Amino acid sequence: MKIAIIGASGFIGRNLLLHLLDHTDHQVEALAPDPEHIVIKPQHQDRVEVLKCDIFNYDQMRKAFEGVDVAYFLVHLMADKGDFYDREAKAADITGRALSDAGVKRVIYLSGLGSDKEKLSQHLASRHNTGDILRRHVPLVIEFRASMVIAKGSI
């Protein structure tokens, strides 16, 4: 199985990458805007490809998803300058189209808590909107709605 981790240089992405490499025999693509933050143990070098990817570049993302069976979408743009709601929506749309066009059938997405029937903060509304956008493009999106992740090394 070939797995793509979109957002592999973030806290969750780095830990997921290490777990997959230590506990499975899957091939893994680690996609990040800053791949220099990703450290791969020597014994795993043959099973992982670290790619510098711009989440807003469709062609780059589409090419990265060739042969991928499942993708983890761990992108969070709240810390970016500008309107993170619109930027996250654009990133989800570009990624969703690239995943679909590459034939990826399953995405695992880390979202935020809350019910769509409630009045959500802009942050949680953006997280839920991202899941909706991904579902427009990919046949199976597994959305985990989690609270803040607080751990050593997280933002």
N, C-alpha and C positions, 0 to 999 in steps of 0.2 A: 504494500500500500504506500502511496505517496501522499504526504500531508504538507499543506502550506500553512504557515503561521504568518498572518498579516498583522504586523505590529510586534514582531519578534524581539525588538530591542527594549520594549517596555517591561515593567515589573512582571506582569502576568506572562507575557510572551517569553521572556527569558527563562522563567521557571518552568513553563510548559515545555519549552524546547529541551531543557535539561532532563526533564522527566521522560519525555518520549525517547530521547536518545539512550538514557540509562535503563529504561524498562521495556522497550520494544525493539523490534528489528526493522521498523519502518524507515523509508527514505523521507527526509524532511527538507523542505525549503523554508528558510527563515528570511522573510521579507521585512525590510526596515529602511527608513530614510537615513539612518545612522548606524550602519552595520558594524562600525568599529567598536560599538558597545557590546557586541555579541562575541563571547569567548567559547570556543569549541574544544573539548578535550581531544587530545591526539587520537585516542582509540575510536572516536566517532567521525573523524574527518571524511571518511569514505561514504558516510550516510547522510551528510548534510551539505546543502548548498546555501550559502549566505548571499543574498541579493540586495543591492541597493535599489530601492523602489520608491517612486513618487506615487502616492496614492491617487493623485489627480492626473496621472498619465495613463490613459487607457491602453495604448500600445504596449507600454512597458509591463503593465499588469497582465494583460492578455497573454503575452509571451511567457510570463512567469508561471501561469496556470496550466500550461501544456502538460498533460499527463497526470495532473493532480486529481486524486480521488476525493479528498475532503479538505476543506479549508477552515481554519479558525480565524474569525474576524475579531481582532482585539484593538482596533483603532479607536482612539479617544482624542478629540481635538479641543477639548475645553480649555486647555492651557494655551492654545494658539491665540494670537491676536486676531481681532476681527470678530465677525458673527459666527460663533462655533456651530450654531444650529444649522445654518445654511451650508457651512463647510462640511459638516458631518453628513448632511443629506447628499451633497455633491459627491463626496468620497464613497458613500454607500452605493450611489447610482453607478458611478464609474466602475467600482469593484464588482457590483452585481452583474453588470453587462459583460465585463471581462470574464468573470467566472462562468456565466451562462454560455458565452461564445466559445469558451475553451472546453465546455462539456462537463464542468464540475457540477455534480448533482447534490452535494451536501455541504452545508455551512454550519458551523457551530459559532454562535455569536454571544458574547458576554455583554449583557444589557444592564439596566438599572431597575430597582424595585418600583412598585406602584401599579395601580390599576388604571387602564385607559379611561375608565368611567369617572375618575377623580380629576380634580384640577391639579396638574403636575407642574413642578418647577420647569423652567426652560431646559435645565440640564436633563431631567428625567424624560421630558417630552422629546428631546432630541434623541435620547437612547432608544425610546420606543419607536420613534419615526425611522431611525436607522434600520431596525428590525423589519418594519413594514416595507421599506424600500428593498432590502435584500430579498424578502419573500416575493416581490414582484418579478425577480429575475431567476431565482434558484428554486428548484422543485422542493427541496427539504431544507428548512432553516430551523435548527434547534437553538432556541433563545433561552439562555440562562439569565434570569433577573436576579441580580445580586446587590447587596448593599455595598458600601464603600469597602475597599480592601485596605486594611491597615496592617502593615507589617514592616519590618526593617527593610529599607530599600524602596518602599512604595512612596508615591508622592503624597 
